[in-house]
Amino acid sequence: MGDELCLNCGEMVAADSDRCQNCGTPVSRSRPTTSRASGLHPLSPLVFAVAAGAIGAATTLAVNLALGIPLGLLGGGIGVWMLERGRRLR
């Protein structure tokens, strides 16, 4: 991490200092954050396919194909949402 510019007075602040030597303003150092829940889970496509297939097939057999396809896609989306929601709540 290198020197940074003081937001108060515009002077350079050394990397090892927490305050500006010129005006005394505290310098906030931005630290990279690592989030466990960044991006989609690697199994999301599989969950989508299984949930969409199961719900779509059940709806098609119970009602008809015109309702089975949209409900299957909705079910796949809900399956991925549940997977991601459970992962983010941990």
N, C-alpha and C positions, 0 to 999 in steps of 0.2 A: 504494500500500500504506500503510495507516494504522498508528497505534500499536497495540501488542499487549500483552496481559497477561503478566507474568512468571509462569511456572508454579511457581517456587520461593517467592517472597515476595508475589505478588499486586499488585505495583506496575506502573504502565504503563511500557512501554519504547518510546522514540522509534523511529520507522520507519527512521531512518538509523543506528541503533545496533545492534551485534551482541551486546552484553552489557547486562544490567540494571545501571542506575546505582546501585541500592540494594544489591544483594547480589552482583553480578558474575557471575551465572549466564549462560552463553551461551544466546542465544535462537535457536531453529531457525525459520527462515522457510520456510513452505510455498510451494513454487513449483509452478505448474500444469505438469503433464507432458503432453506431446503425444505420443501413440503413433501410429505409422504404421499399426499393425495393429488399430485399434479398429473394431469393427463388421464386418459381412460385406462381402466384395468385391462391387462392383456387378454383376459378371457371374455371381454365384452362382445366381440363378434360371435363367439360360440353361444353365449347366453342369449343373444338376440335371435340367432337362428333356431335354437331349441325352443325358446318361449314362443316365437312367432309360428313355428311349425306346429307345436302342440295346440296352441289356442286356435290357430287357423283351421287345423284339421278337425278339431272338436266342433267348432262353429259351423264349418262346412257340412259335417255329417248331421248336425242337429237342425240347421236352418237351410242355408244354401251357400253357394260359392260367392255370390255377390256380397254377402255379409262376412264370410269367412276371411277373405283377403284383408279388408281394412281392420277387422278386429285382430287378426294375426299380427299385422304390422304394429298396431297399438300395443298388443301384448308383448311383443319383442322390445319395444321402447320402454315399457314399464319394467320389464325384466332387467334391462341394463340400468335403468334409473334405480331400481332396488339394489343392484349390485354396487353401484357407485355410492349411493346414500349410506349403505351399511359400511362401506370402507371409510367414508369421511367421518362417520360418527365415532369410529374407534379412536 
